[in-house]
């Protein structure tokens, strides 16, 4: 099958030297991609410069992006050509709009005005003792996928931090329904380490739990093979 | 000689999944370290997980840090044991204190109160359309080096973006005097690319310009050899 995988974490520039980065090594996306390639699938991996990447392979295309805006354009262009999307990238929820010192914000009677401002310096000066950064929400790319390709099998991820398993499953199920996904893989950062990656596969009628990145990749492969039959 | 090199860029956590990162590949620090090792010097390289690193070498120690606070502790402990410091790390000027939605900030009559708040969630929720992040200045580590070791030869860097050469030299000279440095290497991001790295060596009595990372490393080596004689 033709499978689109996203992996790594986006970075949103504050200025030309500083960014807000979502942590993600890309290790899971690498293992998933390698597992799919080994089973004869064709993979396009959308990832970032900093992420770990698989070795070159004749059935692998790699596209690098930096921020949420790049990712949206890249996915919008590609999603219609693929049968499955595995969207494991850690995508920034917010992107910087404007950064300024305390004085300018204190002098304002309407904070929303800062959402229309832009920094003119390439590197924001560091003279102020305090800086205030205004951020706005990025588009939820996962919610657009089915508009771009209603037939695609959509597999998403939900990462929370230090929550109960019931809550994690509940939030994953909401994402499953809202985004018309086939599967949401739910995980908690406190259960991810070098040798462990506990994850719950949340589908409409089923829950399955695995414990490592390799197990995530092989259960994913099994799910995808079933879509094909 | 015993030389301490810093390299890469610090990351300041906003929460457990997001950080503010200073861009730096660590490539220059790697080349400088390799050049020093090849000439028989002993190097301790303080760098980050993400930065490019030299191959292991019997005269090389590598210490990894994440943020400005770690860097300060690590340098405070080590600076007194070295004869030269080459401080090429891109250090965050600001560190996040508190992030919240527009409503909480609009309701406040004193913005400074947010500098004493802390986020209690491990991962800040992304329900708000807008977030406001309060940041405070980090300690200027380079200004503390001579307090920790008055005899050390201090070599700093000054990176600006798209400024005139005169202004770049002026700012580097201010840093030279203020931090009691032997040398500030001034560079402009617009003049750094894969094959080029224009840099101006600013000393009390002298200015010298080089064009590549390799030239930076070899002129640095020359300066350091002179300190020894």
Boltz contact constraints between the chains, C-beta under 6 A:
constraints:
  - contact:
      token1: [A, 16]
      token2: [B, 161]
      max_distance: 6.0
  - contact:
      token1: [A, 16]
      token2: [B, 189]
      max_distance: 6.0
  - contact:
      token1: [A, 17]
      token2: [B, 23]
      max_distance: 6.0
  - contact:
      token1: [A, 18]
      token2: [B, 22]
      max_distance: 6.0
  - contact:
      token1: [A, 19]
      token2: [B, 21]
      max_distance: 6.0
  - contact:
      token1: [A, 20]
      token2: [B, 18]
      max_distance: 6.0
  - contact:
      token1: [A, 20]
      token2: [B, 20]
      max_distance: 6.0
  - contact:
      token1: [A, 21]
      token2: [B, 19]
      max_distance: 6.0
  - contact:
      token1: [A, 21]
      token2: [B, 21]
      max_distance: 6.0
  - contact:
      token1: [A, 22]
      token2: [B, 18]
      max_distance: 6.0
  - contact:
      token1: [A, 23]
      token2: [B, 17]
      max_distance: 6.0
  - contact:
      token1: [A, 93]
      token2: [B, 126]
      max_distance: 6.0
  - contact:
      token1: [A, 94]
      token2: [B, 131]
      max_distance: 6.0
  - contact:
      token1: [A, 106]
      token2: [B, 111]
      max_distance: 6.0
  - contact:
      token1: [A, 111]
      token2: [B, 106]
      max_distance: 6.0
  - contact:
      token1: [A, 122]
      token2: [B, 161]
      max_distance: 6.0
  - contact:
      token1: [A, 122]
      token2: [B, 162]
      max_distance: 6.0
  - contact:
      token1: [A, 123]
      token2: [B, 161]
      max_distance: 6.0
  - contact:
      token1: [A, 126]
      token2: [B, 93]
      max_distance: 6.0
  - contact:
      token1: [A, 129]
      token2: [B, 137]
      max_distance: 6.0
  - contact:
      token1: [A, 130]
      token2: [B, 136]
      max_distance: 6.0
  - contact:
      token1: [A, 131]
      token2: [B, 94]
      max_distance: 6.0
  - contact:
      token1: [A, 131]
      token2: [B, 135]
      max_distance: 6.0
  - contact:
      token1: [A, 132]
      token2: [B, 134]
      max_distance: 6.0
  - contact:
      token1: [A, 133]
      token2: [B, 133]
      max_distance: 6.0
  - contact:
      token1: [A, 134]
      token2: [B, 132]
      max_distance: 6.0
  - contact:
      token1: [A, 135]
      token2: [B, 131]
      max_distance: 6.0
  - contact:
      token1: [A, 136]
      token2: [B, 130]
      max_distance: 6.0
  - contact:
      token1: [A, 137]
      token2: [B, 129]
      max_distance: 6.0
  - contact:
      token1: [A, 161]
      token2: [B, 16]
      max_distance: 6.0
  - contact:
      token1: [A, 161]
      token2: [B, 122]
      max_distance: 6.0
  - contact:
      token1: [A, 161]
      token2: [B, 123]
      max_distance: 6.0
  - contact:
      token1: [A, 162]
      token2: [B, 122]
      max_distance: 6.0
  - contact:
      token1: [A, 189]
      token2: [B, 16]
      max_distance: 6.0
